[in-house]
Amino acid sequence: MHDYEIFIEEINPCGGEKHSQKTLIEAEAASPEAYVKENGRYPILETTTTDKGDVVIVTGDNQGTFVRYTFTE
């Protein structure tokens, strides 16, 4: 298990990124993908890694609502 700081942005089609709901939490998980599969509402659409080594996972409902998770170890 790894300890992560997770920045969660919930983006809806009406407000866009400017009006996204942002939350910062700490959690323990086997991997970022395992955390999102267990706790997320939507299926994973994309997984990327930033230059700093953070893992970014985007989930969504394919109708304009997205949730972006940024994991920092």
C-alpha positions as CSV (number, residue, x, y, z in Angstrom):
1,M,0.0,0.0,0.0
2,H,1.1,3.5,-0.8
3,D,0.1,6.8,0.8
4,Y,-1.2,9.4,-1.7
5,E,-2.3,13.0,-1.6
6,I,-5.1,13.2,-4.1
7,F,-6.4,16.3,-5.7
8,I,-9.9,15.7,-7.1
9,E,-11.6,18.0,-9.6
10,E,-15.2,17.4,-10.6
11,I,-16.0,19.1,-13.9
12,N,-19.5,19.4,-15.2
13,P,-20.5,20.5,-18.7
14,C,-22.3,23.7,-17.5
15,G,-19.6,25.2,-15.3
16,G,-16.5,23.8,-17.0
17,E,-13.1,23.8,-15.4
18,K,-13.4,27.3,-14.1
19,H,-16.3,26.3,-11.8
20,S,-15.1,22.8,-10.9
21,Q,-15.5,21.4,-7.4
22,K,-12.1,20.8,-6.0
23,T,-11.1,18.5,-3.0
24,L,-7.8,17.5,-1.5
25,I,-7.6,14.3,0.4
26,E,-5.0,11.8,1.7
27,A,-5.6,8.1,1.1
28,E,-3.8,4.7,1.2
29,A,-4.1,2.5,-1.9
30,A,-2.3,-0.3,-3.8
31,S,-2.2,2.0,-6.8
32,P,-3.9,5.1,-8.2
33,E,-5.9,2.9,-10.6
34,A,-7.1,0.7,-7.8
35,Y,-8.2,3.7,-5.8
36,V,-10.3,5.1,-8.7
37,K,-11.8,1.7,-9.5
38,E,-12.9,1.2,-5.9
39,N,-14.0,4.8,-5.1
40,G,-14.8,6.5,-8.4
41,R,-18.3,6.9,-9.9
42,Y,-17.3,6.7,-13.5
43,P,-15.0,4.4,-15.6
44,I,-11.4,5.5,-16.3
45,L,-11.0,7.3,-19.6
46,E,-7.3,8.3,-19.5
47,T,-4.2,7.8,-17.4
48,T,-1.1,10.0,-17.8
49,T,2.0,10.9,-15.8
50,T,3.2,14.5,-15.3
51,D,6.9,15.6,-15.5
52,K,7.0,15.6,-11.7
53,G,5.9,11.9,-11.6
54,D,2.3,12.6,-10.5
55,V,-0.3,10.2,-11.9
56,V,-3.4,11.9,-13.4
57,I,-6.5,9.8,-14.0
58,V,-9.5,11.2,-15.8
59,T,-12.9,9.5,-15.5
60,G,-16.2,10.5,-17.0
61,D,-19.7,9.7,-18.1
62,N,-19.1,10.4,-21.9
63,Q,-21.8,13.2,-21.6
64,G,-19.6,16.1,-20.5
65,T,-19.1,15.3,-16.8
66,F,-15.5,14.5,-15.8
67,V,-13.6,13.8,-12.6
68,R,-9.8,14.3,-12.7
69,Y,-7.7,12.7,-10.0
70,T,-4.1,13.8,-9.5
71,F,-2.1,11.5,-7.3
72,T,1.1,12.6,-5.5
73,E,3.1,10.1,-3.4
